[in-house]
């Protein structure tokens, strides 16, 4: 599986982690979450979960009004909370 925009595939033969990492930066805020294959059952399932989370983050970012060019703290907290739920 190849990496996609804002989603990176991690597969290391010598490390314990295999899975996907979501990382998106917009308006001065960075959102990161890992989706391990062990937790989701397979690479395809962890990718599906990562893509769903990415869509949720993007929709939260696009709908937010910016203050001085940055995302308001309330929007950042809302997105962080959505990423922690799982």
C-alpha positions as a Markdown table, in Angstrom:
| # | Residue | x | y | z |
|---|---|---|---|---|
| 1 | Unk | 0.0 | 0.0 | 0.0 |
| 2 | Unk | 1.2 | 3.5 | -0.9 |
| 3 | Unk | 1.0 | 6.6 | 1.2 |
| 4 | Unk | -1.6 | 9.2 | 0.3 |
| 5 | Unk | -1.8 | 12.9 | 0.9 |
| 6 | Unk | -2.0 | 13.5 | 4.6 |
| 7 | Unk | -1.8 | 9.7 | 5.3 |
| 8 | Unk | 1.6 | 7.9 | 5.6 |
| 9 | Unk | 2.0 | 4.2 | 5.7 |
| 10 | Unk | 4.5 | 2.9 | 8.3 |
| 11 | Unk | 5.8 | -0.6 | 7.8 |
| 12 | Unk | 9.1 | -1.5 | 9.5 |
| 13 | Unk | 10.3 | -5.0 | 9.8 |
| 14 | Unk | 12.3 | -4.3 | 12.9 |
| 15 | Unk | 9.7 | -2.1 | 14.8 |
| 16 | Unk | 6.6 | -3.0 | 16.6 |
| 17 | Unk | 4.4 | -0.4 | 14.8 |
| 18 | Unk | 2.7 | -1.0 | 11.5 |
| 19 | Unk | -0.1 | 1.1 | 10.3 |
| 20 | Unk | -1.2 | 4.5 | 9.1 |
| 21 | Unk | -0.4 | 8.0 | 10.4 |
| 22 | Unk | -2.8 | 10.9 | 9.7 |
| 23 | Unk | -1.1 | 14.3 | 9.8 |
| 24 | Unk | -2.7 | 17.5 | 8.6 |
| 25 | Unk | -1.6 | 21.1 | 9.2 |
| 26 | Unk | -3.9 | 24.0 | 8.5 |
| 27 | Unk | -4.0 | 27.6 | 9.7 |
| 28 | Unk | -1.3 | 27.1 | 12.3 |
| 29 | Unk | -2.6 | 23.9 | 13.8 |
| 30 | Unk | -1.4 | 20.3 | 13.3 |
| 31 | Unk | -3.5 | 17.2 | 13.9 |
| 32 | Unk | -1.8 | 13.8 | 14.1 |
| 33 | Unk | -3.2 | 10.4 | 14.9 |
| 34 | Unk | -1.9 | 6.8 | 14.4 |
| 35 | Unk | -4.0 | 3.9 | 13.2 |
| 36 | Unk | -2.2 | 0.7 | 14.0 |
| 37 | Unk | -3.0 | -2.5 | 12.0 |
| 38 | Unk | -3.1 | -4.5 | 15.2 |
| 39 | Unk | -6.0 | -2.4 | 16.6 |
| 40 | Unk | -8.0 | -2.4 | 13.4 |
| 41 | Unk | -7.3 | -5.9 | 12.3 |
| 42 | Unk | -5.6 | -5.3 | 8.9 |
| 43 | Unk | -3.9 | -2.6 | 6.8 |
| 44 | Unk | -7.1 | -2.0 | 4.8 |
| 45 | Unk | -9.3 | -1.6 | 7.9 |
| 46 | Unk | -6.8 | 0.8 | 9.5 |
| 47 | Unk | -6.6 | 2.8 | 6.2 |
| 48 | Unk | -10.4 | 3.0 | 6.1 |
| 49 | Unk | -10.5 | 4.4 | 9.7 |
| 50 | Unk | -7.7 | 6.9 | 8.8 |
| 51 | Unk | -9.5 | 8.1 | 5.7 |
| 52 | Unk | -12.8 | 8.5 | 7.7 |
| 53 | Unk | -10.9 | 10.5 | 10.4 |
| 54 | Unk | -9.2 | 12.6 | 7.7 |
| 55 | Unk | -12.6 | 13.5 | 6.2 |
| 56 | Unk | -13.9 | 14.5 | 9.6 |
| 57 | Unk | -10.9 | 16.7 | 10.3 |
| 58 | Unk | -11.1 | 18.3 | 6.8 |
| 59 | Unk | -14.8 | 19.1 | 7.3 |
| 60 | Unk | -14.1 | 20.6 | 10.7 |
| 61 | Unk | -11.3 | 22.8 | 9.3 |
| 62 | Unk | -13.2 | 23.9 | 6.2 |
| 63 | Unk | -16.3 | 25.0 | 8.1 |
| 64 | Unk | -14.4 | 27.1 | 10.7 |
| 65 | Unk | -14.0 | 30.8 | 10.6 |
| 66 | Unk | -10.4 | 31.9 | 11.2 |
| 67 | Unk | -9.3 | 34.4 | 13.8 |
| 68 | Unk | -6.1 | 36.3 | 12.8 |
| 69 | Unk | -5.5 | 33.6 | 10.2 |
| 70 | Unk | -5.6 | 30.8 | 12.7 |
| 71 | Unk | -8.2 | 28.3 | 13.8 |
| 72 | Unk | -10.1 | 29.2 | 17.0 |
| 73 | Unk | -9.2 | 27.2 | 20.1 |
| 74 | Unk | -12.8 | 25.8 | 20.2 |
| 75 | Unk | -12.4 | 24.3 | 16.8 |
| 76 | Unk | -9.0 | 22.8 | 17.6 |
| 77 | Unk | -10.4 | 21.2 | 20.8 |
| 78 | Unk | -13.4 | 19.8 | 18.9 |
| 79 | Unk | -11.2 | 18.2 | 16.2 |
| 80 | Unk | -8.8 | 16.9 | 18.9 |
| 81 | Unk | -11.7 | 15.4 | 20.8 |
| 82 | Unk | -13.0 | 13.7 | 17.6 |
| 83 | Unk | -9.6 | 12.2 | 16.9 |
| 84 | Unk | -9.3 | 10.8 | 20.4 |
| 85 | Unk | -12.7 | 9.1 | 20.2 |
| 86 | Unk | -12.3 | 5.6 | 18.8 |
